Amino acid sequence: MTANVAIFVIAAFFEIAGCFAFWMSLRRGATPVVAVLGVVCLIAFAFALTRVDSVFAGRAYAAYGGIYIAASLVWLWLIEGQAPTRTDLAGAALAIAGAVIIIGFAARVR
């Protein structure tokens, strides 16, 4: 389970960075090079998720969703300088709990 969580964290970084690159390019006028870097990040994200130890892609993606929510709030705080609210943190805690349940029991459902 620990390896899967590490992969999810790596995937989340690449997905958020890739989407943020497009945000910067389309909403804030960054150069097209930034959008190209975003594409590279999104490819790395997709590749990373294939490394998760799960028989079914949908289960891996569902568990990843919880980690993605928490990682997005870390990005919000560290990169965009906006501290998460209490409700942000409560929602992320619930999402992570769901991800842990899915990851923890995925090995039993093969």
N, C-alpha and C positions, 0 to 999 in steps of 0.2 A: 504494500500500500504506500510506503514512503517513496518508492521510486515513482509511482504514478503521480503523487502529489508534486514531486519535483518537476516532472514532465509538464504537469498542468501549469505550474508557475512559469516555466520557460515559455510554454505556448501562450499564456496570457500576456506576457511581456511582448512577444512578437505580434500578437493580434492587436493589442492596444496601441503599440508603436505604429503599426501599419495603418490602422484606422485614424490615428492622430495625425499621421503624415498627410492623409487625404484631407482631414479637417483643416490642417494648416495650409494646404495648397488651395483648397476651394473656398475656405471661409476667411483666411487671413492673408491671401496673396503670396504664399510661398512659391518658390520656383517649381517648375515641373520635375526637376531632379528630386525634390522632396517626395512627390507622388510616386516616382519610380522606386525610391527607397521604401516607400510604403508597400508597393507590390512585392518587393523582395522580402519584407518582413511578413507579409501575409502568406507567402509561399513557405517560409520557415515555420510559421504557425501551423499550417496544414500538415507539414511534414512531422512536426513535433507530436501532434495528436495521434499520428499513426504508430508512435512508439509506446503508447499506453497499453498495458497488459489487460486487454479486455477482448472477449470473443466477439462482442457486438459493438459496433461503432456508436449506435444510439445511446447505449449505456455510458460509454466513455464520454460522449458529448454532454450528456445530462449531468454527470458528476463534474465535468469541467466547468459547467455553468456556475456552480457555487464558488469555485476558485476564481473565475473570471470576475464575478461581482466584487469580491474582496480586493482583487488586484486592481480593478478600476478605481476603487476608492483610494488605494495607495497611490496610484498615478495622479488622481485628483489632488492629493495632498502634496506629494513630492515634486511633481512636474508643473502642475497648474497653480500651486500655492493656495489651495482652498481646503481648509480642514473639513473632514467629514463631520456630519452632525450625529447626534445620538441615534436618531432614527436610521441614518445610513449604516452605522455600526451594528445596530440591532438587526437590520435586514441582512447585512453581510454575515452575521453570526448564524442566523437561521439558514442562509444559503449554504454556508460551509458545513453546518450540521447535516443538511440534506446530502451534500456531496460525500461526506464521510460515510453516511449510511449506504449510499449507492456503491461507493468504492469498497467498503468493508464487506458487503454481502455479494458483490459481483463475482468473487472467486467461487462462491458456493453455487452460483447459477450458471452452469456451463452446459 
